[in-house]
Amino acid sequence: MRTVARLSSFCGLLFIAASCGGEGEGAGDPGVSLGVPPPPGKDKRIRDIADPKSPAKANDLQDVAVSGALVVAVDQFDETNNGRSRGTIYVQDLDATPENAAYSAISLFAPSFVPGNLRVGPGDVLDLRGTYQETKTIGPTVTFAKDAPLPQLSQPIATFRFDAKVLPPRDIDVNDLKEYTTGRKWLNMLVRVKDVTIQRDAFATQPGARVSAALLTGGTGDACDAPFPKAPVLVNELMDLNPLQIKKDTRIKSITGIVTYFCNFHIAPRSPADIEK
């Protein structure tokens, strides 16, 4: 539990019928209740602003307000050993269900926090105010495939609300991640894929190297701007894969991780427990 003051959130978390101030004798006007606000909050959900079919779908660079964003992972692993490849926060709709899970997750770019010393972790529920952004290029050299941007919530102000439990992983078909249109639904979400075969060694030969090992055969090569389909890959974005020494042609019973995106879709396990051989 964090030591941040949370009294402003408690009223909506007690799940009682009365208002926080109470009712009856000595508690103000009798019979008046403010009601219980919904625990996830009253602003938009991530799926509202991200689903292309949503009537509230946000446009690129549109300011948005999102509530009930549950932190599912924080990137603390610096795979490049230069301090530049960590810090991304992945959030998902607190009230996501199997029926409405699609498009219910997003990553946060350069967030700030209320209170300012807040350090979030998995299970924290946040309200977010920021800019919905669909990045098509990064720097002068990286261009994503046509109609395949990287969606993020840019420079959001994140306000802590309460603690909850991280949602269980969503079981998906790894083949969904070959195409942008089907993989986009699961981007930034905690998922699980089953019965996959590693197509090349999933460990680095030198420190500070990124690791990526295809989970399917086929695709269009490694060019970032090449059109989909592209084979999804296992990556070391959130943990060190080297100690596991996963070799080419290893058959994995299941992999749990965050779906990330940079030129193609990735699955990033959070710990060795996420890989079941």
C-alpha positions, 0 to 999 in steps of 0.5 A, spaced: 500 500 500 502 506 498 502 512 503 499 517 499 493 520 502 487 517 499 481 520 503 478 523 497 477 516 494 474 512 500 467 515 499 466 511 492 469 505 495 465 503 501 460 501 496 454 503 501 448 506 500 449 512 504 453 518 502 459 519 505 457 524 510 452 520 513 444 521 513 439 522 519 440 525 525 446 530 526 448 529 519 445 535 515 439 534 511 435 528 513 434 523 507 439 526 502 444 522 499 449 524 494 449 517 492 455 512 490 459 514 484 461 508 480 468 506 482 471 506 475 469 514 475 465 518 470 469 520 465 471 516 458 474 509 458 480 507 454 476 503 449 471 509 448 477 514 445 481 508 442 476 503 439 475 506 431 467 504 432 466 508 438 462 514 437 467 517 442 473 515 438 478 521 439 482 524 433 489 524 433 492 530 438 485 531 441 485 532 449 481 527 453 479 525 460 479 518 462 478 515 469 478 508 471 485 506 468 488 500 472 496 500 471 497 493 469 505 494 468 511 499 469 517 498 465 523 498 470 527 494 466 533 498 462 534 492 456 539 497 453 543 499 459 543 507 457 536 509 461 532 510 455 528 504 455 524 504 461 519 508 464 513 506 460 506 505 464 501 500 461 494 501 463 487 498 462 480 499 463 478 497 470 471 495 468 474 491 462 470 484 461 471 479 456 466 482 452 468 489 452 476 488 452 478 490 445 481 497 445 481 497 453 488 499 454 493 504 452 500 506 454 502 513 457 508 517 454 511 522 459 506 522 465 506 527 471 502 525 477 498 528 483 501 528 488 507 530 485 511 524 488 507 519 486 510 512 484 505 508 481 505 500 480 501 494 478 494 495 481 493 502 482 487 506 479 488 513 475 484 518 472 488 521 466 488 528 463 492 528 456 492 528 449 491 522 445 496 521 440 497 516 434 504 517 432 506 515 425 514 517 425 519 517 430 525 521 429 528 522 422 529 514 420 523 510 423 516 510 419 511 505 421 507 502 416 501 505 412 495 506 417 499 503 422 500 508 428 502 507 435 497 510 439 499 513 446 496 518 451 501 523 451 503 527 457 497 525 461 496 528 468 495 522 472 491 522 479 491 516 484 484 514 486 485 507 489 488 500 489 485 494 486 487 488 483 491 487 476 486 484 471 487 476 469 490 476 462 486 476 456 487 469 452 488 471 445 490 467 438 497 469 437 495 470 429 491 476 431 498 479 432 500 478 425 495 484 422 495 491 425 487 491 424 486 485 429 493 486 433 491 493 435 485 491 439 490 488 444 495 493 444 498 495 451 493 489 454 496 483 459 494 477 454 496 470 454 498 466 448 498 458 448 502 453 444 507 457 440 514 455 437 520 460 438 523 462 431 530 464 433 534 464 439 531 469 445 537 471 448 542 476 447 550 475 445 552 481 449 549 486 454 545 492 453 542 488 446 534 488 445 532 481 444 526 479 439 524 472 437 519 471 432 513 467 435 510 465 428 513 464 421 512 468 415 511 476 415 514 481 410 521 482 413 524 487 418 523 493 415 519 498 419 515 501 414 513 494 410 506 493 410 503 487 414 502 481 415 508 481 420 510 476 425 509 478 432 515 477 437 517 475 444 521 481 447 525 483 453 522 490 454 520 488 461 524 483 463 531 480 462 530 474 458 537 471 457 537 467 464 532 463 461 536 461 454 530 460 450 533 457 444 530 456 437 525 451 435 523 451 443 515 450 444 512 454 449 506 452 453 504 459 454 506 466 454 503 472 458 505 479 457 504 486 455 502 487 447 507 492 445 508 495 438 514 498 434 514 496 427 510 490 429 507 487 435 511 484 441 509 480 447 513 482 453 513 478 459 513 481 466 517 476 469 520 468 468 513 466 471 510 469 465 513 463 460 510 456 461 514 451 458 
